[in-house]
C-alpha cells in the first residue's frame, strides 16, 4: 500500500490513501467499496472516507453502492502533461513515422514499475484494450518499459526488479527476475528493445530511447504491430532504423526547446 511515513513527520497519510483510491478506480468498471479497499490495500473504513471526500470534491461519482472516477480527475493528469513539452513535440514526429510505416506509434514515460503513455498515433486497433494518453502497462512486459528500465542506475534497477510482480500476462512473458535482468542488459547494450507477444498474444513492439541534451533517457518511442503483419526479423530490419531516427529527432527537438527556454 503506502510507503513509510517520512521521518520528519511531513508524510500526509490521508493524501496517500486518497491517491491510492484514485489509482484503484482506474479499473474500467465501476467498483464497490470492498473492491476499492482490496485494490488500494486499505481498510473499508479508510477507503470509504477517501471515496466520500473525493465524491464531494467532484473526482468520484457514486451510483448506489458503486464508485467510478469522473472526468474531473483528468485535471490531475493534464497538469503534468501541460508542464511537459514532450507530448506536443513528439506528436508530429509520430505522425510522420506512422504515415511512413502504416503502424501505430507511441511515446511513454516511466512511472514506478509502469509505463504511462503521453503521446500516441494509431492506425488501427491491434490490442484487446484501447490505448490512449494516460494508459498504463507493466514496464517489464513492454518494449518501451524495457528501454526505460534499462536506462536506470544499477541500484534503482535492482530495487525495481526486486519489487516487481512478474506475473505471466501471456505464455511468453518473462517471469524470472534473472531472465529480465539479462534481457535489460541486452537492451542497454544494443540501444533498443523488441518484445514479442509478452503483453498480449499477437502483439509485437519495438522501442527506442528518447534522450535529452545531457544524454539522459527521458522517454521511449515505439512501433507496435500485429504479429501477422511483420516478423521479428522484419521489425528489426525495416522498422527499427526509422524508429531510431524518430527517437533521435524527438530528442534533438526536446533538447533545443529546453535550451531555448533556459
C-alpha positions, 0 to 999 in steps of 0.5 A, a space after each residue: 500500500 503506502 510507503 513509510 511515513 517520512 521521518 520528519 513527520 511531513 508524510 500526509 497519510 490521508 493524501 496517500 490513501 486518497 491517491 491510492 483510491 484514485 489509482 484503484 478506480 482506474 479499473 474500467 468498471 465501476 467498483 464497490 467499496 470492498 473492491 476499492 479497499 482490496 485494490 488500494 490495500 486499505 481498510 473499508 473504513 479508510 477507503 470509504 472516507 477517501 471515496 466520500 471526500 473525493 465524491 464531494 470534491 467532484 473526482 468520484 461519482 457514486 451510483 448506489 453502492 458503486 464508485 467510478 472516477 469522473 472526468 474531473 480527475 483528468 485535471 490531475 493528469 493534464 497538469 503534468 502533461 501541460 508542464 511537459 513539452 514532450 507530448 506536443 513535440 513528439 506528436 508530429 514526429 509520430 505522425 510522420 513515422 506512422 504515415 511512413 510505416 502504416 503502424 501505430 506509434 507511441 511515446 511513454 514515460 516511466 512511472 514506478 514499475 509502469 509505463 504511462 503513455 503521453 503521446 500516441 498515433 494509431 492506425 488501427 486497433 491491434 490490442 484487446 484494450 484501447 490505448 490512449 494518453 494516460 494508459 498504463 502497462 507493466 514496464 517489464 512486459 513492454 518494449 518501451 518499459 524495457 528501454 526505460 528500465 534499462 536506462 536506470 542506475 544499477 541500484 534503482 534497477 535492482 530495487 525495481 526488479 526486486 519489487 516487481 510482480 512478474 506475473 505471466 500476462 501471456 505464455 511468453 512473458 518473462 517471469 524470472 527476475 534473472 531472465 529480465 535482468 539479462 534481457 535489460 542488459 541486452 537492451 542497454 547494450 544494443 540501444 533498443 528493445 523488441 518484445 514479442 507477444 509478452 503483453 498480449 498474444 499477437 502483439 509485437 513492439 519495438 522501442 527506442 530511447 528518447 534522450 535529452 541534451 545531457 544524454 539522459 533517457 527521458 522517454 521511449 518511442 515505439 512501433 507496435 504491430 500485429 504479429 501477422 503483419 511483420 516478423 521479428 526479423 522484419 521489425 528489426 530490419 525495416 522498422 527499427 532504423 526509422 524508429 531510431 531516427 524518430 527517437 533521435 529527432 524527438 530528442 534533438 527537438 526536446 533538447 533545443 526547446 529546453 535550451 531555448 527556454 533556459 
